[in-house]
Amino acid sequence: MSVPKLFDTHAHLNFEAFQADWQNVAEDCRRRGVWVVSVGSQFPTSRQAVDVAEHTGDGFFAAVGVHPIHAHEAAHAFDYKKYSDLIRSSKIIVGIGETGLDFFHDEKTYAVQREAFVQQIHLAKEFDLPLIIHGRNRVDSTASCYQEIFNIVQSERVTRAVVHCFGGNREEAKAFLELGFFIGITGIVTFRNARTLQAMVSADIPLERLLIETDAPYLAPDPHRGQRNQPQYVEYVARKIAELKELSYEEVAVATTANARRFYRV
């Protein structure tokens, strides 16, 4: 297996937006030296993430889990045995998630989200896999999902996790870093109005604790904002981080790729 130039640690080649051309996108990633983890959001997309990775080969991996916005849906409720069996059936699965808490859509489902989150923490521990944590605050920012997530992971003694597409504040970032977690940075960092995130990347989050990600097909970075995002665009994230930290692009590419390989153990 060749050494990657970049590592998109969180994408969704398994989603409908890529149904018609994921093979072409994956082949372009291979040509560019970009490794990719496709992340599930419920059982069908988790299984599809495994299929994509297995059919694509070296440099492509899968994570499986139930996204908090689906946790309350009867058809997609977390089933420990189904996910355990899926993990046992494939060596291409490198993480559990995405899971966590989402207050943006409906905070009333918090109890169900929390239970699914805790169960996935237990699954990650059983199979010695890292946790991919999703968090999103209420639209009015009156309730912080990150504080609740912190309380849960601290109580459950989680030691190996990434806070995907981090949208919290400095104090919350510091708390997660003190637990030994990684912080995931998406194309949002390239947006002109992302001043708070840019300041944290510049001064508060060490390079050795950063993972770069696209969340494709969502959150395309400038200059592709508003278009379908793709794993190849992780390069724009790396370049913006280099600018903010006053480092070379090559330094950031090498460091974040090493971080990702260490995190996922690949």
Secondary structure, DSSP 8 states (H G I E B T S, - for coil): ----SEEEEEE-TTSGGGTTTHHHHHHHHHHHTEEEEEE-SSHHHHHHHHHHHHHH-TTEEEEE---GGGTT-GGG---HHHHHHHHHH-S-EEEEEEEEEETTT-GGGHHHHHHHHHHHHHHHHHHT--EEEEEE--TT--S-HHHHHHHHHHHTT--SEEETT----HHHHHHHHHTT-EEEE-GGGGSTT-HHHHHHHHHTS-GGGEEE---TTS---TTSTTS---GGGHHHHHHHHHHHHT--HHHHHHHHHHHHHHHHT-
